[in-house]
Amino acid sequence: MPDPLYQPKAGSPLSVDTEFYGQLGSTTSGRMLVDQLVVPIRTGKAWPVPAGHICRIVAIEGAQVGDLNLWNLHNPRERFWASRTKQLHSAHMRVHDRFWSCLPYLRPMATVIGDSINYGIDSDGGGCHDLLGTRCDPYVHQLLTGEAWDVCCHSNLVRAVAPYRLHESDVHDVLNVFQVTGLTADGHQYFVKPCPAKQGDYFEFFAEIDLLCALSACPHGDMTVDTWGPQAGDPLTVCRPLGVEVHRVAPELLQGWQAPPVSDYRGTHGMRLG
């Protein structure tokens, strides 16, 4: 079996302080709830998360997939880079994995500190909290069915970030929270399995920088009804809302922590200047 391509040297930001982040995840008594919202079925919402705070996404009524985008609150050109995160960590996000930002910034925007599902890898090679795929969108629906249908995560996210003066082009590849996916053994094609989340299950992360987050409660619901293909139907009956909580952390837990700087690469990409 070949080794992973991206292997860091000692002291790399990939090697997180598991004791520090473990305490953040396990010490809940000192948290203070500072914001709470519900994302109704088939909609999206956006909200800020200050650096040093914890954001928790909750399956408040049971199985439901959510599509998550992150931006630097003060500079939306810096945003979550799903494909590089997948290369640096895994095709499915787990505790202590980090949300990496796009070039030229390339720094951890957030770190996963809690996951009540803890799915692992199943017998089909599937994992939970998916980076393999991306959001559903009306363009691919039109392509596959010939029908216009704007009940999609991409459209939900576009509407959610509009009040923050962001555009459709700012919406980017997502983390599919609570979604189980993998690649088929024969054709290495993308597959999705039913969402394993139960009422009260959560996925949470620690904000390393000031974030703007946006979440779509996926119109595919718990992924038990086909949206495309010969058995396609409308998954409305398996759609549920998602909850979001933002918590302030006890100050003593943040001793020694500081927001990570952007990449210190100062090269010129091989170009000769002057």
KAHU-V24397 format. One record per run of one state. SS is the DSSP state (a for helix, b for strand, c for the rest). FROM is the first residue (numbers start at 1). TO is the last residue. If there is no record, write none. Layout:
BEGIN
<<SS,FROM,TO> <SS,FROM,TO>>
END
This chain:
BEGIN
<<c,1,17> <a,18,26> <c,27,31> <b,32,39> <c,40,43> <b,44,49> <c,50,52> <b,53,58> <c,59,65> <b,66,72> <c,73,74> <b,75,80> <c,81,81> <a,82,88> <c,89,91> <b,92,92> <c,93,97> <b,98,101> <c,102,107> <b,108,115> <c,116,126> <b,127,130> <c,131,137> <a,138,145> <c,146,152> <a,153,162> <c,163,167> <a,168,170> <c,171,174> <b,175,183> <c,184,189> <b,190,193> <c,194,201> <b,202,207> <c,208,210> <b,211,217> <c,218,234> <a,235,238> <c,239,241> <b,242,248> <c,249,250> <a,251,254> <c,255,274>>
END
